[in-house]
């Protein structure tokens, strides 16, 4: 018994054309060994802090094992005559409380007041000695702030 499948020649022609296209496409190449290392990350977030007429919300410090870090926060001022600036610096410590290194001072944009006061989102990037990463207890980090 012989069966005829309608449109089979069209399907086979399309498959052959697709195979030809794939054969001509460049293959994905793997990155050389050691170039795509996965970074370890440590981070800590502060809740609401106040200094003078200013407020910081959800300040977050991030350390990466490659020796880079970022600081981000949202700040605002409730009253200013000249534009307030939030200043933050950090002391990173071991679990035993030994100071390893400092980062900052990082400054917010100049802030104006209002009703409600505008919120200023800002970030700062920094570098540190990557050899210290494993010794840092990020939850022992001290933030020094003023405004």
C-alpha positions as a printed Julia matrix, in Angstrom:
147×3 Matrix{Float64}:
  0.0    0.0    0.0
  1.37   3.38  -0.98
  0.57   6.64   0.87
  1.05  10.11  -0.49
  1.68  12.96   1.91
  0.52  16.23   0.46
  3.06  19.07   0.67
  5.95  16.8    1.68
  8.19  18.11  -1.09
  7.66  21.7    0.15
  8.57  20.69   3.72
 11.71  18.89   2.53
 12.77  21.84   0.38
 12.3   24.26   3.3
 14.3   21.99   5.62
 17.11  21.75   3.08
 17.23  25.55   2.7
 17.3   25.99   6.49
 20.14  23.5    6.84
 22.13  25.38   4.2
 21.63  28.66   6.06
 22.7   27.12   9.36
 25.81  25.66   7.77
 26.84  29.16   6.65
 26.16  30.81  10.03
 29.13  31.41  12.33
 29.2   29.16  15.35
 29.05  30.62  18.83
 32.47  30.66  20.41
 33.16  29.95  24.05
 35.12  32.55  25.98
 38.71  31.57  26.73
 39.17  29.92  30.11
 39.39  32.36  32.99
 37.82  35.35  31.21
 34.23  34.92  32.36
 34.69  34.47  36.09
 31.63  34.68  38.28
 32.01  37.41  40.89
 31.11  36.99  44.53
 29.06  39.87  45.95
 28.48  41.21  49.45
 25.94  43.94  50.2
 24.28  45.73  53.08
 21.37  48.17  53.19
 20.66  50.87  55.75
 17.09  51.89  56.45
 16.16  55.5   57.09
 18.94  57.71  58.51
 18.79  61.39  59.51
 21.49  64.06  59.66
 20.43  67.64  60.31
 17.47  68.5   58.07
 18.3   65.63  55.69
 17.18  62.03  55.3
 18.73  59.0   53.58
 16.53  56.06  52.57
 17.65  52.56  51.59
 21.34  53.3   51.23
 23.0   50.18  49.8
 26.69  49.33  49.64
 27.82  46.54  47.27
 31.27  44.93  47.19
 32.35  42.61  44.37
 35.23  40.16  44.56
 37.01  41.89  41.66
 37.75  44.92  43.87
 34.89  47.14  42.7
 31.99  48.5   44.68
 28.96  50.73  44.41
 27.06  52.94  46.81
 23.48  54.0   46.08
 20.93  55.91  48.11
 17.91  58.15  47.99
 18.23  61.4   49.93
 16.11  64.46  50.57
 16.13  67.61  52.67
 13.23  69.05  54.62
 14.64  72.59  54.89
 17.48  74.39  53.13
 18.48  77.92  52.22
 21.5   77.08  50.1
 20.98  73.5   48.9
 22.01  70.64  51.17
 24.43  67.84  50.25
 24.46  64.43  51.94
 28.0   63.14  52.57
 28.73  59.43  53.21
 31.95  57.54  53.85
 32.45  53.94  54.94
 34.8   51.89  57.1
 34.92  48.19  56.17
 35.8   45.77  58.94
 36.44  42.11  59.71
 34.1   40.03  61.85
 36.37  40.86  64.82
 35.96  44.59  64.11
 39.41  45.26  62.65
 39.31  48.08  60.08
 40.42  46.89  56.63
 39.85  49.94  54.43
 37.67  53.01  53.89
 35.7   54.26  50.88
 34.28  57.71  50.18
 33.42  60.51  50.91
 30.55  60.29  48.43
 28.36  63.36  47.94
 24.73  63.54  46.88
 23.55  66.06  44.31
 22.75  69.5   45.76
 19.27  69.08  47.21
 16.4   71.56  47.43
 13.45  71.36  49.8
  9.77  71.44  48.9
  6.38  70.23  50.01
  6.77  67.33  49.62
 10.57  67.45  49.35
 12.03  66.07  46.12
 13.87  62.75  46.41
 17.37  62.44  44.93
 18.53  59.0   43.74
 22.29  58.78  43.34
 25.17  56.32  43.06
 28.94  56.25  43.43
 31.44  53.69  42.13
 34.69  52.88  43.93
 37.62  50.46  43.89
 39.44  48.67  46.69
 42.07  45.93  47.1
 40.32  42.76  45.9
 42.56  40.65  48.18
 40.55  42.04  51.13
 37.15  40.85  49.86
 37.02  37.56  51.78
 37.97  39.27  55.07
 35.18  41.88  54.91
 32.16  41.34  57.14
 29.8   43.67  55.27
 27.42  43.79  58.24
 30.18  45.38  60.36
 30.5   48.26  57.87
 30.23  51.69  59.47
 28.64  54.52  57.48
 29.67  58.05  58.47
 27.09  60.61  57.33
 26.54  64.33  57.5
 24.44  66.89  55.69
